[in-house]
Structures are given as C-alpha cells and as structure tokens.
Amino acid sequence: MATALAVSRRVEQVTAAPGRPRSNQAHQAVLKATRELLLKHPSDEVRIEHIAARAGVGKATIYRHWPTRDALVQELLLDLAGPHIEIPDKGSTREEMRAAVLNPIRALTKTDFGPVLRAVLTQVASNPRLAEQFRATVVRARRNTIAEVIKRGILRGDLRADADADVATELLAGPVYFRFIFGGDLNRDFADRVVDAVLKGFARKKGVRPRR
C-alpha cells in the first residue's frame, strides 16, 4: 500500500506549475518544502525525491545546493533558529541572560523550529555527522552569543572574571532543551528561575574589582 507521502508526491508531480524556479527561488522553495514535509511526515520517510517534487525542482538542483539530505536539514534548522539567537547589548546583564533563556523558548514553542527539531531529534542523536553539524552551527552560534553576554557582564562588574561562557550556555539554554524533550512549562517564570540560579553561581563577589 502506498504511503501518504508517496501519494502526496504523485499529486504534486501532476499539479506542479510549469517551469523551474530560479536559483535563489529554488533554494528557498527547497527549504520551505523540507520544512513542510518534516512537519507532516516522519523524518526517515522524507527523501530528496519527495522534497524535489514538493518544491517543483529537480533532484540535481537540490544536490547543487546541498551535498546530502543531512546538510539540507541542517541549513533548515539554522535558518529557523537564526532569528532567535542574537542578543543585543541591553545594558543589563540580567536582561541579557534572560534573553539567552527566552530566545530558545520562543524558537522552540512559537516557530516551526521546535516541531522540525523534534522531527529530526532521533536522527541527531543517532547520526554523529548530523549531530556534529548541529553543534557546529546552531549550538556554536548560541555559544558565541552567550559568550558575548558573559564578556559584557564581566566588564560591567556583574559577573566573576573566571565565568565560563561554555558552561553558562549549558546552564542557560540547556534546561530549555531538557524541558522541550522531556516535558515541563517553558515560560517567563521558568526563564527567571534559571537566570536567578545561574547568577548566584556566576555573580562577582562584593569587593572584587572587575578585570579590565
């Protein structure tokens, strides 16, 4: 019996508009098609031919942009997470650390990043190459942003001079992903509790001057 995805692919092949989109349009069409398919079907059922049919492009077009399906999925994850990574200088270490918790909460609960990540979590966990790509892009970008938050906090005199940015990333963003996977409220109250706990461990002791 044909799967729903196979039937959907045949319908898209019949109803697709004539002509092929240009390069940038094709790139965006493929990302959109991948997102839509991952939101509807198990990740291991979504293959390049399904994505090509839905996007209205040839498989060769996809392989010109991405060498593998994993690379395509990785770019989609970064594309979805990207708007929720940067933390501008707010002049307040607490508010910036709060943003470090709220940003992934918003990405996971208010955008397609959460459902798409959930769809590919098993593959991220079992595929070392995909896991490494995820760490090198989404995770690294978030670490770099939080490192700047920690650096500004040290310069303001709010945080200890030896505050570890990598550990701070795991303490601020880690609980969000834990609750996303295993369950639990992801809201502003939770963000405040996480920040309070991290500040207790990283706050500069009174009488110790910040490093310049």
DAHU-V141441 format. One line per field, one symbol per residue. ss: DSSP state (H for helix, E for strand, C for the rest). phi: phi as a letter, one per 20 degrees, with the letter a starting at -180 (. if undefined). A space follows every 10 residues. Layout:
ss: ???
phi: ???
This chain:
ss: CCCHHHHHHH HHHHHCCCCC CCHHHHHHHH HHHHHHHHHH CCHHHCCHHH HHHHHCCCHH HHHHHCCCHH HHHHHHHHHH HHCCCCCCCC CCHHHHHHHH HHHHHHHHHH CHHHHHHHHH HHHHHHCHHH HHHHHHHHHH HHHHHHHHHH HHHHHHCCEC CCCCHHHHHH HHHHHHHHHH HHCCCCCHHH HHHHHHHHHH HHECCCCCCC CC
phi: .ffgfffgff ffffefffnd ffgfffgfff ffffgffffd cggfeedgff fffffmcegf ffffecfbfg ffffffffff egfddfcffd mbffffffff efgfffffdd cfgffffffd gffffddgff ffffffdfff ffffffffff ffffffnedf fegeffffgf feegffffff edopfcbfff gffffgffff edffffndff fd
